[in-house]
Amino acid sequence: VAFRTGTFRPLAVSDARLTEGFWGDRQDLNDTAIIPHAAEWMTKLDWVRNFEDAASGLPYSHRGREFADSEVYKIIEAISWEIARGRTDHADLLDRLISSVLAAQEPDGYLHTLFGRAWQRPRYSDFQWGHELYCFGHFLQAAVAHHRATGDERMLRGARALADHVCVMFAPGGLDRVCGHAEIELGLAELWRETGDRRYLDQASVFIERRGTGTIPLHEFGRAFWQDDLKVRDADVLRGHAVRALYLAAGAADVAAETGDDELRSALERQWRQTVARRTYLTGGMGSHHMDEAFGEDFVLPPDRSYCETCAGVASVMFSWRLLLATGEAKYADLIERTLFNVVATSPSNDGHAFFYANTLHQRVTHSLPSLNEDGVVIRGGAAGRQAWFEVSCCPPNVARTLASLGAYVVTESDHAIQIQQFVAGVFQTSSATVRISTDYPRSGTVEIEVDAVTPGTAVHIRIPAWADGARLRRTGDETAPPAGDYALVADVQDGERITLVLPMQPRLSRADDRVDAVRGSLAVERGPEVLALESVDLPEGWPLDEVALASGAAPVERDGSVWVDVVRLPQTDDADWPYARPETTAATRVPASVSLVRYHDWAERGPSTMRVWIPVSGT
Amino acid sequence: VAFRTGTFRPLAVSDARLTEGFWGDRQDLNDTAIIPHAAEWMTKLDWVRNFEDAASGLPYSHRGREFADSEVYKIIEAISWEIARGRTDHADLLDRLISSVLAAQEPDGYLHTLFGRAWQRPRYSDFQWGHELYCFGHFLQAAVAHHRATGDERMLRGARALADHVCVMFAPGGLDRVCGHAEIELGLAELWRETGDRRYLDQASVFIERRGTGTIPLHEFGRAFWQDDLKVRDADVLRGHAVRALYLAAGAADVAAETGDDELRSALERQWRQTVARRTYLTGGMGSHHMDEAFGEDFVLPPDRSYCETCAGVASVMFSWRLLLATGEAKYADLIERTLFNVVATSPSNDGHAFFYANTLHQRVTHSLPSLNEDGVVIRGGAAGRQAWFEVSCCPPNVARTLASLGAYVVTESDHAIQIQQFVAGVFQTSSATVRISTDYPRSGTVEIEVDAVTPGTAVHIRIPAWADGARLRRTGDETAPPAGDYALVADVQDGERITLVLPMQPRLSRADDRVDAVRGSLAVERGPEVLALESVDLPEGWPLDEVALASGAAPVERDGSVWVDVVRLPQTDDADWPYARPETTAATRVPASVSLVRYHDWAERGPSTMRVWIPVSGT
């Protein structure tokens, strides 16, 4: 995103280099493991070959789902960001992928490997599930990334041709339709930013305004599934399919900001507020329905049936990021941080070769083998456990492009000021200073910020997370206690000045609003931006997870680099024939123990296990 | 069901006449409203015409889903039971329906209006979703009902031809397949009972043994969805699609009992026990997944996302009934009673013109208009609110056939003994006595049982429900306090003797096993066999349901024919931006009130409302 308007301006990916630590290590993992892994799978499954076959002009059998093209585009985007940040290992692969893709583009700009050839379904014959415009949107995003990273015009030319085709076909007076899955809006807005061609932004706006007018055929999931029940500017909360809703909101935020449409922007701020207040998990995860991968009603947030699709986490970051840039409010960066640590970082395994598609907050039974198809990939994305690949494999490449571009989320700038949005070690080149952040956050809460080559009169704004009551901020000869949930202002920084932020990293208990019925009588433990969890492998031998409760009044403590809580085991008697009984019939023996918690993003790395984020409190 | 073996023997529907009261009134509603309503809809939507068109031999466009035929069969079955109990108002309709159906039968016995004609998909080309054998099973059940009720051979001849076809096609060495939806097993077992032709029972047994061998193609829902993951005799618990699982279990119980297969019977008893102990709602409802209409994992019983399909309730009654007859254990009749009152009676509206498809235990928002298709019927069965009809309209005719045959569930007999299984007013002709039950149960707990024309030496066994601690049983000159959860024995009843049972009807609180996490810190209220609920229309003006909690230590009391509980309102402050906070941050003002509860089966009859069965206890 290279906002032309708004309060904060982002840095280019090439101006933000992570050096080490939590996110730097993950960027390296992305480069060495995740990207090659994803590229291998989409090659092995012939999703790349779809383009090559399409270019041949001969009939072929399309492999993969309707949106298989988009996975290739997302990996092109990821590798482009890798190049932008100086990693060129996959440059040859990138060129091959782009050549394959571009060879398949039709003379009129259209590009989709599943539609429009004589032996295929016609173009634009399935707006519900066809994902044509969705794939186009990813193509445009990838092309812009590639152009920004390399200056190479090839893919950008393809993007212009494709976008020109869309502008002709879907202009007012043309096809009065929208795609079942929002995404084209984001691509068009980005292409406008890259090319300055206003038609693209206008067409994005047309799609945003057309959504909610009932152009998508009725389906049992209801119109809200595709956000086609209400106009974007009339809605109060996100609803329906979570990824669709969040991509749409992010695209609408682009349009609102870039066109100065304050009504639309304010509608999106309202939707963000209500969605976060009532439809978001402690992890930042969104979407509680398995059936339609959708947001539930307010406060329907069951931990054991949480869906929290990884892509919804990525999309939530995209939406919050745009509102952050537009409004300058720290709460958007807070949610980004929460979601990055607890959804985006949770999906990939430590070795980068397996991924959670859904991110449950409560695993009741150890993973059983999921259903695999003849290609050896998991049929249903909601399957438990991290898996190498999925029939619907949107999540791994989405993680890849997010990690590759993560540097851009750390520091922003505005007139005469620099904002430290995230505490990530790296070097960041702004227009008014070079910022070096040194920290092993979130292991420690100490963040050193060194500012060099400063334009005189520049201020540094440092986000103090909402959970960070008691933060301390030191600059030469001065220490302050900035309030949580806003930016701390360091005025007039001096060239070479070091600023030290110390965030309070004591583990803390959290309860949920009473209306989140599914976790009544339970508490969760958080430490800094990380949600912690109780995983069965950390329990005393023979203790089943579902017999463990927090000791009443227990406070989590940090010891030996881990967080520990006092628990009790409440052994279940043999199953009653009927699991409901009069209230008085309970008097279990309590066996105490102290157990260590796992960081949620690290769970399921030590063999088969069960896990819960929300831990019942004994006696309730 | 007319078991040939087993501990208890059922009465014919014609020997059991309900007279009045809770179930008698519903049988009348079924006759005057539900059956005509269902018949009108399936005529209006051309599901009946499918048969007429098929008979014409000309190409036609099939209307409705793959299982539309079966809805017509279920209504034939329902009207047949109506005739058996002496109601002949729909006899002409019945004849017309049977004539239409039989005219469509192929010369080789095959009968399905969606498959096998030149312009249709081939027979047996879709075992996952085709529902061919499923429809056959309903045909067989309907034919047996019709033959029993009328003695007319027409439909039974059709059933034999169809079953003969099945026995040829699916015998060992023939098509090694099972239907995606169990049901044929029940029909074949019943047809064996009616005709004595052992091939039908053997073929039912073949289907039972073939299930679980992986003959159904893989699907994202996994093999357990169709119970194709494990052989029936190897499973420990019901899993997958709830109606499929329960129909299969009921059919397997038929086979186990009638073939004397004790291993299979014991496997089914084990599955019933574990399913009831870990996967059943307080209402008796089964199935907690919307996505696949399936059982969840153990203790995944969220009230707000309960599915509890009405047909799963009907199927649960069928399964329990077969185990009751086979084993003679009262717990099966207990679950039947709970399920009849709280699932089967909940589905139809008071006027018999609308039905719950899913039976939620927690309605968070007042019903919004569901998605209707061009026929004006509800697209998704899980839609909130009672609806006139559904695209998938299995539930209304299933309720109809259950209510019409309900008389048969009340009294059973064994050698020298009669069992009172349910407390339903009516006259029941057994082989050793005429039993008259007079009661307005469950309004009152008093049940009068009068026994006439008694064969000397006959005993009466009366089920004392598991919840009925403190029941009193009186016969001439004798009063006893029979233990709950078993049959009370009244030996050697005298001709004309009156037995009085007084059941304790004080409302009682129930809590759930700790592992049912979704209702931790909440209690439910039950009275007799009925689950009660808190419905928003009974709250003080302006109180939202989600701000109401049970007063700590409150005990429900009965007053003016209703059950009342003390509650407090805990007003929510304006939404926090984030619904999770440190535990100490709560200190709401409590406003007390006393509110009346609604019987769960009566909820949603007084306009738009919200509702909950499990009520949070204040202070947890």
Interface residues (C-beta under 8 A of the other chain):
Chain A: L218 H219 E220 F221 G222 R223 R273 Q274 V276 A277 R278 T280 L282 H289 H290 M291 G296 E297 D298 F299 V300 P302 P303 D304 R305 K331 H362 R364 V365 P370 S371 N373 I379 R380 E391 A466 R508 L509 S510 R511 A512 D513 D514 R515 V516 D517 A518 V519 R520 G521 S522 L523 A524 D546 A549 L570 Q572 D575 A576 D577 W578 P579 Y580 A581 R582 P583 T586 W614 P616 T620
Chain B: L218 H219 E220 F221 G222 R223 R273 Q274 V276 A277 R278 T280 L282 H289 H290 M291 G296 E297 D298 F299 V300 P302 P303 D304 R305 K331 H362 R364 V365 P370 S371 N373 I379 R380 E391 A466 R508 L509 S510 R511 A512 D513 D514 R515 V516 D517 A518 V519 R520 G521 S522 L523 A524 D546 A549 L570 Q572 D575 A576 D577 W578 P579 Y580 A581 R582 P583 T586 W614 P616 T620
